Amino acid sequence: MSYGQQPGPRYNPTQRMGTAPGQRHPDPRGRGPWDPPPSRAGVGTPGTPLPRRKRRIGRIVLIVLAVLVVLVAGVLIYVESAMNRVAALSDYDGRPAAGAGTNWLIVGSDSRADLSAEDEQRLGTGDAKGQRTDTIMLMHLPDNGTKPTLVSLLRDSYVDIPGKGQNKLNAAYAFGGAPLLAKTVELRTGLRVDHYMEIGFGGFANVVDAVGGVQMCLANPIDDPLAGINLPAGCQELDGANALGYVRTRKGPRADLDRVIRQRQFISALTDKATSFGTVINPFRMVPLIAGAPDAITVDEGDHLWNLPSLAFAMGAGDGLTTTTVPFSGTKTVKGIGSVVVWDKAKTDKLFTALRTDAEVPADVIVAPPK
């Protein structure tokens, strides 16, 4: 710089061409060079719309949920409308009054009416005609905090059958089907039956197969050609055919008594697996189970799908369920009928009074399984 020349402005890094000294270049976006970059408009600001991608994901989730709701509703409506029903329960003179809690009569029918010849051979049911009951149980669901109770009623129990005289309990079903059996049970126990459920040969086997089989642990091997089974000792998965033979066989030192104990144990295990998380979330098990339910069971005309969950959860309650066989004092032979089981009147009265009043079942009336 020569002598006498006026000093010019110093270099300003914020100055650009076309701006006066000390001024920042105007930004067409309305900000200066040192201002922070703009945020995405509307993000995280209350009252502003979500980005398009998030709105699209939200719509997809809502559509999926709506489809699932419609699908579940459709399945439930189908099962409710397709269930087999029979007029099993009705009012009559002298019918026991309703007590505390809820009572289910559960029947395993050995009717072969809906089985093909191939099914009879596969399931080892034989070719007997007519209808009988291999299984008769009472399930009591209390209204208070006492345990639910499952009572096996021995099919050879010697009872009064209305209009037919004295005979074996399962003869009531042979004489008059579900209505006469339910009436016989009510009059003999003094308990009003609120719900009825019947499971047939084929339906039982299909349910077992639908859940992928049920594991049972056998203390001793069971070889029974009449039931179509030859099972080794130890824990094993039973498919439908073997499970049916397992609950039907009378092999064992106590014959029918051992059988009803196996029936209670197996039905509890089956129900527990059918309602387990692994079954519910597995469509390859749940779909066949739901689809086969209407063909598997028959209920009373007044029963509905929503009556079943409480029964199912009680069945699978494990230690939360009291199980027993109706107390009996022995057996005797009746001419024209054969060997029958005689109930212990004092103990049965005590048992059924406890159920009628939702009281805890006394320990001295519980028939314990063999050790």
For each residue, the residues with C-beta under 8 A, 3 or more apart:
1: 5 7
2: 5
3:
4:
5: 1 2
6:
7: 1
8:
9: 12 21
10:
11: 15
12: 9 15 21 22
13:
14: 24 25 33 34
15: 11 12 19 21 22 23 24 25
16: 19 25
17:
18: 25
19: 15 16 23 24 25 26
20: 23
21: 9 12 15
22: 12 15
23: 15 19 20
24: 14 15 19 32 33
25: 14 15 16 18 19 33
26: 19
27: 30 31 32 33 35
28:
29: 38
30: 27
31: 27 35 38
32: 24 27 35
33: 14 24 25 27
34: 14
35: 27 31 32
36:
37:
38: 29 31 41
39: 43
40: 43 51
41: 38 48
42: 45 48 49
43: 39 40 48 51
44:
45: 42 48
46:
47:
48: 41 42 43 45
49: 42 55
50: 54 55 58
51: 40 43 54 55
52: 55 56
53: 56 57
54: 50 51 57 58
55: 49 50 51 52 58 59
56: 52 53 59 60
57: 53 54 60 61
58: 50 54 55 61 62
59: 55 56 62 63
60: 56 57 63 64
61: 57 58 64 65
62: 58 59 65 66
63: 59 60 66 67
64: 60 61 67 68
65: 61 62 68 69
66: 62 63 69 70
67: 63 64 70 71
68: 64 65 71 72
69: 65 66 72 73
70: 66 67 73 74
71: 67 68 74 75
72: 68 69 75 76
73: 69 70 76 77
74: 70 71 77 78
75: 71 72 78 79 290
76: 72 73 79 80 305
77: 73 74 80 81
78: 74 75 81 82 294
79: 75 76 82 83 290 293 294 305
80: 76 77 83 304 305
81: 77 78
82: 78 79 294
83: 79 80 293 294 297 298 299 303 305
84: 294 295 297 298 299
85: 298 299 300 301 303
86: 177 178 179 196 198 298 299 300 301
87: 90 178 179 300 301
88: 105 178 179 181 182 196 198 300 301
89: 179 182 193 194 195 196 300 301 302
90: 87 179
91: 95
92: 95 183
93:
94: 187
95: 91 92 183 186 192
96: 99 186 187 189 190 191 192
97: 192
98: 192 194
99: 96 191 192 355 356 357 358
100: 142 143 144 356 357 358
101: 140 141 142 143 355 358
102: 140 141 143 194 195 310
103: 138 139 140 141 191 192 193 194 195 355
104: 138 139 140 141 193 194 195 196 197 311
105: 88 136 137 138 181 182 185 193 195 196 197
106: 135 136 137 138 139 197 198 199
107: 133 135 136 137 173 178 181 196 197 198 199
108: 133 134 135 136 198 199 200 204 247 263
109: 131 132 133 134 173 198 199 200 201
110: 125 128 131 132 133 134 201 248
111: 114 130 131 132 200 201
112: 115 120 125 127 128 129 201
113: 131
114: 111 200 202 295
115: 112 119 120 123 125 201 202
116: 119 120
117: 120 121
118: 121 122
119: 115 116 122 123 125 201 202
120: 112 115 116 117 123 125 126 127
121: 117 118 124
122: 118 119 241
123: 115 119 120 201 202 205 228 240 241 244 245
124: 121 226 227 228 229 241 244 245
125: 110 112 115 119 120 128 201 228 244
126: 120 226
127: 112 120
128: 110 112 125 132
129: 112
130: 111 174
131: 109 110 111 113 173 174 177
132: 109 110 111 128 170 173 174
133: 107 108 109 110 136 155 170 173 181
134: 108 109 110 155 170 247 248
135: 106 107 108 152 155 199 247 260 263
136: 105 106 107 108 133 152 153 154 155 169 170 181 185
137: 105 106 107 150 151 152 153 263 264
138: 103 104 105 106 150 151 153 185 189 191 193 355
139: 103 104 106 148 149 150 151 311 314 315
140: 101 102 103 104 148 149 150 151 191 355
141: 101 102 103 104 148 310 311 314
142: 100 101 145 146 147 148 358
143: 100 101 102 358
144: 100 358
145: 142
146: 142 358 359 360
147: 142 317 320 321 322 360 361
148: 139 140 141 142 314 317 320 321 322
149: 139 140 321 322 323 324 355 361
150: 137 138 139 140 264 268 314 315 321 322 323 324
151: 137 138 139 140 323 324 325 326 351 355
152: 135 136 137 260 261 263 264 323 324 325 326
153: 136 137 138 157 169 185 326
154: 136 157 169 256 257 260 325 326 328 341
155: 133 134 135 136 168 169 170 256
156: 168 169 170 256 331 339 340 341
157: 153 154 168 169 326 328 340 341 343
158: 166 167 168 169 332 334 340 341 342 343
159: 166 167 168 169 172 184 188 343
160: 165 166 184 187 188
161: 164 165 166 167 171 172 175 180 184
162: 180 183 184 187
163: 180
164: 161 167 171 172 175 176 180
165: 160 161
166: 158 159 160 161 334
167: 158 159 161 164 171 172 175 337
168: 155 156 157 158 159 171 337 338 340
169: 136 153 154 155 156 157 158 159 172 181 184 185 188
170: 132 133 134 136 155 156 173 174
171: 161 164 167 168 174 175
172: 159 161 164 167 169 175 176 180 181 183 184
173: 107 109 131 132 133 170 176 177 178 180 181
174: 130 131 132 170 171
175: 161 164 167 171 172 180
176: 164 172 173 179 180 181
177: 86 131 173 180 181
178: 86 87 88 107 173 181 182 196 198 298 300
179: 86 87 88 89 90 176 182 183
180: 161 162 163 164 172 173 175 176 177 183 184
181: 88 105 107 133 136 169 172 173 176 177 178 184 185
182: 88 89 105 178 179 185 186 193 196
183: 92 95 162 172 179 180 186 187
184: 159 160 161 162 169 172 180 181 187 188
185: 105 136 138 153 169 181 182 188 189 191 193
186: 95 96 182 183 189 190 191 192 193
187: 94 96 160 162 183 184 190
188: 159 160 169 184 185
189: 96 138 185 186 348 352
190: 96 186 187 352 353 356
191: 96 99 103 138 140 185 186 352 355 356
192: 95 96 97 98 99 103 186
193: 89 103 104 105 138 182 185 186 196
194: 89 98 102 103 104
195: 89 102 103 104 105 299 300 303 307 311
196: 86 88 89 104 105 107 178 182 193 299 300 303
197: 104 105 106 107 297 298 299 303 311
198: 86 88 106 107 108 109 178 297 298 299
199: 106 107 108 109 135 203 204 207 296 297 298
200: 108 109 111 114 203 204 296 298
201: 109 110 111 112 115 119 123 125 204 205 244
202: 114 115 119 123 205 206 295 296
203: 199 200 206 207 292 295 296 297
204: 108 199 200 201 207 208 240 243 244 247 296
205: 123 201 202 208 209 240 241 243 244
206: 202 203 209 210 240 288 292 295 296
207: 199 203 204 210 211 240 270 274 289 292 293 296
208: 204 205 211 213 214 238 239 240 243 244 270
209: 205 206 212 213 239 240 288
210: 206 207 285 288 289 292
211: 207 208 214 270 273 274 279 285 289
212: 209 237 273 279 285
213: 208 209 237 238 239 240 243
214: 208 211 237 238 243 266 269 270 273
215: 235 236 237 238 269
216: 235 236 238 246 265 266 269
217: 234 235 236
218: 221 222 231 232 233 234 235 236
219: 233
220: 233
221: 218 230 231 232 233
222: 218 229 230 231 246 249 251
223: 229 230 231 251
224: 227 228 229 230 245 249 250 251
225: 228 230
226: 124 126 249
227: 124 224 244 245 246 248 249 251
228: 123 124 125 224 225 241 244 245
229: 124 222 223 224 242 245 246 249
230: 221 222 223 224 225
231: 218 221 222 223 236 238 242 246
232: 218 221 236
233: 218 219 220 221
234: 217 218
235: 215 216 217 218
236: 215 216 217 218 231 232
237: 212 213 214 215
238: 208 213 214 215 216 231 242 243 246 266
239: 208 209 213 242 243
240: 123 204 205 206 207 208 209 213 243 244
241: 122 123 124 205 228 244 245
242: 229 231 238 239 245 246
243: 204 205 208 213 214 238 239 240 246 247 266 270
244: 123 124 125 201 204 205 208 227 228 240 241 247 248
245: 123 124 224 227 228 229 241 242 248 249
246: 216 222 227 229 231 238 242 243 249 262 266
247: 108 134 135 204 243 244 259 262 263 266 267
248: 110 134 227 244 245 259
249: 222 224 226 227 229 245 246 252 259 262
250: 224 255 256 258 259
251: 222 223 224 227 258
252: 249 255 258 259
253: 258 370
254: 257 258 370
255: 250 252 258 259
256: 154 155 156 250 259 260 341
257: 154 254 260 261 325 367
258: 250 251 252 253 254 255 261 262 370
259: 247 248 249 250 252 255 256 262 263
260: 135 152 154 256 257 263 264 325
261: 152 257 258 264 265 325 369 370
262: 246 247 249 258 259 265 266
263: 108 135 137 152 247 259 260 266 267
264: 137 150 152 260 261 267 268 323
265: 216 261 262 268 269
266: 214 216 238 243 246 247 262 263 269 270
267: 247 263 264 270 271 315
268: 150 264 265 271 272 315 316 317 318 321 323
269: 214 215 216 265 266 272 273
270: 207 208 211 214 243 266 267 273 274
271: 267 268 274 275 312 315 316
272: 268 269 275 276 315 316 318
273: 211 212 214 269 270 276 279
274: 207 211 270 271 279 289 312 316
275: 271 272 279 280 312 313 316
276: 272 273 279 280
277: 280 281
278: 281 282 285
279: 211 212 273 274 275 276 282 285 286 289
280: 275 276 277 286
281: 277 278 286
282: 278 279 285 286
283: 286 287
284: 287 288
285: 210 211 212 278 279 282 288 289
286: 279 280 281 282 283 289 290
287: 283 284 290 291
288: 206 209 210 284 285 291 292
289: 207 210 211 274 279 285 286 292 293
290: 75 79 286 287 293
291: 287 288
292: 203 206 207 210 288 289 295 296
293: 79 83 207 289 290 296 297
294: 78 79 82 83 84 297
295: 84 114 202 203 206 292
296: 199 200 202 203 204 206 207 292 293
297: 83 84 197 198 199 203 293 294
298: 83 84 85 86 178 197 198 199 200
299: 83 84 85 86 195 196 197 198 303 307
300: 85 86 87 88 89 178 195 196 303
301: 85 86 87 88 89
302: 89
303: 83 85 195 196 197 299 300 307
304: 80 307
305: 76 79 80 83 308
306: 309
307: 195 299 303 304 310 311
308: 305 311 312
309: 306 312 313
310: 102 141 307 313 314
311: 104 139 141 195 197 307 308 314 315
312: 271 274 275 308 309 315 316
313: 275 309 310 316 317
314: 139 141 148 150 310 311 317 321
315: 139 150 267 268 271 272 311 312 321
316: 268 271 272 274 275 312 313
317: 147 148 268 313 314 320 321
318: 268 272 321
319:
320: 147 148 317
321: 147 148 149 150 268 314 315 317 318
322: 147 148 149 150 361 366
323: 149 150 151 152 264 268
324: 149 150 151 152 327 351 361 365 366 367
325: 151 152 154 257 260 261 328 367
326: 151 152 153 154 157 343 348 351 367
327: 324 343 344 347 348 351 365 367
328: 154 157 325 331 341 342 343 344
329: 342 343 344
330: 341 342
331: 156 328 339 340 341 342
332: 158 339 340 342
333: 338 339 340
334: 158 166 337 338 339 340
335:
336:
337: 167 168 334 340
338: 168 333 334
339: 156 331 332 333 334
340: 156 157 158 168 331 332 333 334 337
341: 154 156 157 158 256 328 330 331
342: 158 328 329 330 331 332
343: 157 158 159 326 327 328 329 348
344: 327 328 329 347 348
345: 348 349
346: 349 350
347: 327 344 350 351 364 365
348: 189 326 327 343 344 345 351 352 365
349: 345 346 352 353
350: 346 347 353 354 362 364 365
351: 151 324 326 327 347 348 354 355 361 362 365
352: 189 190 191 348 349 355 356
353: 190 349 350 356 357 359
354: 350 351 357 359 360 361 362 365
355: 99 101 103 138 140 149 151 191 351 352 358 359 361
356: 99 100 190 191 352 353
357: 99 100 353 354
358: 99 100 101 142 143 144 146 355
359: 146 353 354 355
360: 146 147 354
361: 147 149 322 324 351 354 355 365 366
362: 350 351 354 365 366
363: 366
364: 347 350
365: 324 327 347 348 350 351 354 361 362
366: 322 324 361 362 363
367: 257 324 325 326 327
368:
369: 261
370: 253 254 258 261
371:
